[in-house]
Every structure is written in structure tokens, then in C-alpha cells.
Amino acid sequence: MKANIVFDLDGTLIDSAPDIQGIANQLLRARDLPPIDLATATGFIGQGAPVFIEKLRAARGIPDSEQSAMLKDFVARYDDAVSLTRPYPGVEEALVRLAADHALGLCTNKPHRPCLAVIRHFGLDRFFPTVIGGDSLPVRKPDPLPLLAAFDQMGPGPRIYVGDSETDAETARRAGVPFLLFTRGYRKAAVEDLPHVAAFDDFRALPDMLADVLSRLPA
């Protein structure tokens, strides 16, 4: 059964937190403020660049008036932030197998241009003719509209969303699509507290897991 499978990006296909931490600390260093550690940066990821900057400002007591300038600076540095990022093990192998039988897409809160930059850097862009970024629409996840827009570009067929976080789980719930949870990403809640139809910690297991999920969907 051919399906439309949409993936989240940060914390799902790629571990980008070290590069994002690096950008954040560049902004803080320019303001003579102490850096944030990797765990803190990871905890700020998931709801898009504007929210990341809001949380960064709150952590260092930076006034609201700095939001626009910091966000602009953050996004300007984002395209080149690929040196510390890595795809999770087994990602490319899984995508090769899935792309042979299914349509694949991306729906991420990462801004569209940095999203394209990083997937091109790793040669993953060939798998994703459909890409919806955090600034592609006026709203971001967990609003379901970006995810539904991705599916609408992909044509008919069963719909599956694959992600790693509370935001992704809520997006899938609001969109009314089955959610597959990658457990090694950036979630804060326990696995059992996130609604999902299946969970995995190794991308090499994903194609067979997806086949099982599809076999159980209503015809």
C-alpha cells in the first residue's frame, strides 16, 4: 500500500542541537552574556525559531525589545549551521527503502531556507519533493495546517507522520493522522505520555514497522 509519509526534521532525522546551541551562544557572546549548555539548547528546540529566541532571552534576562534583532541574527546564521549536525544512524538507509514504495515529505518548524540547506548538505533533499518549513505558512506546528498542507501536496493515499516530540504528537493528533514516535529525539515527556501508534529508536526498524502500521489501517 503506497502511503504519504511526512517527517519532522530536527530531533527526528537529524541531531542538530549542537549547531543550534552554537548559534545561540554566538548571540549571547555578542551581548557579553554567559553561554547555554547543550541540554538547555535542546530543551528550547521544537516550536520554531521565534520561540527558541523567546526562551533564550528569558534564560538570560534579555528584554523583549531585542526579540526582532536576535531572531534576524539567528536566522541569518542558520543556513551555515551544519558542521556539528548529523543524521541519526540508519536514516538514509530507511529513506531509500521507504522512497521506493511511498511518497515522502518534510514538515518542520525550522525555517524553510535553513531546512533546505541542511538536507542538501547531507544529500537528503532527493527524498523530499515536499518541504513545509516553519515560515512557509502564517502558523507553525502544533497547528495542524502545515502538516495538512504537506499531505495535500502529496496526493491521495494513507497519511503517516513521523516525529520525536510533544509538538509533533500534538500536531498529528490535531491533524487526525497516525503518529510514529522516534524516541531518541528531543522529547521531554515519557514515551507513554505521548499519543502514538508505534515507537522506535532505530531507523533501520522503521520500514518494517511502517508496513505493519499500514496493514492495520482501515481500507
C-alpha positions as CSV (number, residue, x, y, z in Angstrom):
1,M,0.0,0.0,0.0
2,K,1.5,3.3,-1.1
3,A,1.4,5.9,1.7
4,N,2.2,9.5,2.2
5,I,4.8,9.7,5.0
6,V,5.8,13.1,6.4
7,F,8.8,13.5,8.7
8,D,9.8,16.2,11.2
9,L,13.4,17.2,10.8
10,D,15.3,18.4,14.0
11,G,15.4,15.6,16.6
12,T,13.8,13.2,14.1
13,L,16.0,12.8,11.0
14,I,18.9,14.9,12.2
15,D,20.6,15.8,15.5
16,S,21.1,19.5,15.0
17,A,21.1,20.6,18.6
18,P,24.9,21.2,18.8
19,D,24.8,23.6,15.9
20,I,21.7,25.4,17.2
21,Q,23.5,25.7,20.6
22,G,26.4,27.2,18.8
23,I,24.3,29.9,17.1
24,A,22.6,30.8,20.4
25,N,25.9,31.2,22.1
26,Q,27.2,33.4,19.4
27,L,24.3,35.7,20.0
28,L,24.9,35.6,23.8
29,R,28.6,36.2,23.4
30,A,27.9,39.3,21.3
31,R,25.9,40.6,24.3
32,D,28.6,39.7,26.9
33,L,26.3,37.1,28.4
34,P,27.2,33.5,29.5
35,P,26.5,30.6,27.2
36,I,23.8,28.0,27.4
37,D,24.7,24.3,27.6
38,L,23.6,21.6,25.1
39,A,20.8,20.3,27.3
40,T,19.3,23.8,27.7
41,A,19.5,24.4,24.0
42,T,17.9,21.1,23.2
43,G,15.1,21.9,25.6
44,F,14.4,25.1,23.6
45,I,14.0,23.3,20.3
46,G,10.8,22.3,18.7
47,Q,8.4,25.2,18.4
48,G,10.3,27.3,15.8
49,A,13.0,29.9,15.7
50,P,10.9,32.8,17.3
51,V,10.0,30.6,20.3
52,F,13.6,29.5,20.6
53,I,14.7,33.1,20.8
54,E,12.0,33.9,23.3
55,K,13.2,31.1,25.6
56,L,16.8,32.1,25.1
57,R,16.0,35.7,26.1
58,A,14.1,34.5,29.1
59,A,17.0,32.4,30.2
60,R,19.4,35.3,30.1
61,G,17.1,38.2,31.1
62,I,17.2,39.8,27.7
63,P,14.4,42.3,27.1
64,D,11.5,41.8,24.7
65,S,12.8,44.7,22.6
66,E,15.7,42.5,21.5
67,Q,13.4,39.8,20.0
68,S,13.3,41.0,16.4
69,A,17.1,41.8,16.2
70,M,18.1,38.5,17.8
71,L,15.7,36.5,15.6
72,K,17.0,38.1,12.5
73,D,20.6,37.4,13.5
74,F,19.8,33.9,14.5
75,V,18.1,33.1,11.1
76,A,21.0,34.8,9.2
77,R,23.5,32.4,10.8
78,Y,21.2,29.3,10.4
79,D,22.0,28.4,6.8
80,D,25.6,27.6,7.5
81,A,25.0,25.8,10.8
82,V,25.7,22.3,9.6
83,S,29.2,21.4,10.8
84,L,28.1,19.7,14.1
85,T,24.8,18.3,12.8
86,R,24.5,14.6,12.0
87,P,21.7,12.5,10.6
88,Y,20.7,9.8,13.1
89,P,22.1,6.3,12.4
90,G,20.1,4.4,9.7
91,V,18.2,7.5,8.4
92,E,19.5,7.4,4.8
93,E,19.1,3.6,4.6
94,A,15.5,3.8,5.8
95,L,14.6,6.7,3.5
96,V,16.0,4.7,0.5
97,R,13.7,1.8,1.4
98,L,10.7,3.9,2.1
99,A,11.1,6.1,-1.0
100,A,10.9,3.0,-3.2
101,D,7.3,2.4,-2.2
102,H,5.9,5.6,-0.7
103,A,5.8,9.4,-1.1
104,L,7.9,11.3,1.4
105,G,7.7,14.8,2.7
106,L,9.0,17.1,5.5
107,C,7.1,19.3,7.9
108,T,9.3,21.2,10.3
109,N,9.2,24.3,12.5
110,K,12.8,25.0,11.2
111,P,12.7,28.0,8.8
112,H,12.4,26.8,5.2
113,R,15.7,28.1,3.9
114,P,17.9,26.6,6.7
115,C,15.8,23.4,6.3
116,L,16.7,23.1,2.6
117,A,20.3,24.0,3.4
118,V,20.8,21.2,5.8
119,I,19.1,18.5,3.9
120,R,21.0,19.4,0.8
121,H,24.2,19.3,2.8
122,F,23.6,15.7,3.7
123,G,22.1,14.7,0.3
124,L,18.7,14.1,1.8
125,D,16.8,16.6,-0.4
126,R,16.4,13.9,-3.1
127,F,13.9,12.1,-0.8
128,F,11.7,15.1,-0.2
129,P,9.9,16.9,-3.1
130,T,7.5,18.3,-0.5
131,V,9.0,20.5,2.3
132,I,7.0,22.7,4.6
133,G,9.1,24.9,6.9
134,G,8.2,26.9,10.0
135,D,7.8,30.1,8.0
136,S,6.0,28.5,5.0
137,L,2.6,29.4,6.4
138,P,1.4,32.0,8.9
139,V,1.2,29.3,11.6
140,R,3.6,26.6,12.9
141,K,3.1,23.2,14.5
142,P,1.3,22.1,16.6
143,D,-1.2,23.9,14.5
144,P,-2.2,21.1,12.0
145,L,-2.3,23.3,8.9
146,P,1.4,22.9,8.0
147,L,1.2,19.1,8.2
148,L,-2.0,19.1,6.3
149,A,-0.5,21.4,3.7
150,A,2.3,18.9,3.2
151,F,0.0,16.0,2.8
152,D,-2.2,18.0,0.3
153,Q,0.8,18.4,-1.9
154,M,1.5,14.7,-2.0
155,G,-1.7,13.4,-3.4
156,P,-4.1,10.6,-2.3
157,G,-3.1,7.7,0.0
158,P,-2.9,6.9,3.7
159,R,-1.2,9.6,5.8
160,I,1.5,8.9,8.4
161,Y,3.5,11.5,10.4
162,V,6.9,10.6,12.0
163,G,8.4,12.9,14.7
164,D,10.1,13.0,18.0
165,S,8.4,15.5,20.3
166,E,5.4,16.7,22.2
167,T,4.8,19.2,19.4
168,D,4.8,16.5,16.8
169,A,2.5,14.3,18.7
170,E,0.0,17.1,19.2
171,T,0.3,18.1,15.6
172,A,-0.6,14.6,14.4
173,R,-3.5,14.4,16.9
174,R,-5.0,17.7,15.7
175,A,-4.5,16.6,12.0
176,G,-6.1,13.3,12.7
177,V,-3.2,11.2,11.4
178,P,-1.3,8.2,12.9
179,F,1.9,9.3,14.6
180,L,5.1,7.2,14.8
181,L,7.4,8.4,17.6
182,F,11.2,8.4,17.3
183,T,12.3,8.0,20.9
184,R,15.9,9.2,20.6
185,G,15.0,12.8,19.7
186,Y,14.2,15.9,21.7
187,R,11.0,15.0,23.6
188,K,10.7,16.0,27.3
189,A,7.8,13.7,28.2
190,A,7.9,10.0,28.8
191,V,7.2,7.9,25.7
192,E,4.0,6.5,27.3
193,D,2.7,10.1,27.8
194,L,2.8,10.9,24.1
195,P,0.0,9.5,21.9
196,H,1.4,7.3,19.1
197,V,0.6,4.2,17.2
198,A,4.2,2.9,17.3
199,A,7.6,3.9,18.7
200,F,11.1,3.2,17.5
201,D,14.7,4.1,18.5
202,D,16.5,2.8,15.4
203,F,15.7,4.0,11.9
204,R,16.6,0.6,10.4
205,A,13.4,-0.7,12.0
206,L,11.2,1.9,10.6
207,P,10.3,0.5,7.2
208,D,9.1,-2.8,8.6
209,M,7.3,-1.0,11.5
210,L,5.6,1.3,9.0
211,A,4.5,-1.7,6.9
212,D,2.9,-3.2,10.0
213,V,1.1,0.0,10.8
214,L,-0.2,0.4,7.3
215,S,-1.5,-3.2,7.3
216,R,-3.7,-2.3,10.3
217,L,-5.2,0.9,8.9
218,P,-8.8,0.7,7.7
219,A,-9.1,0.0,4.0
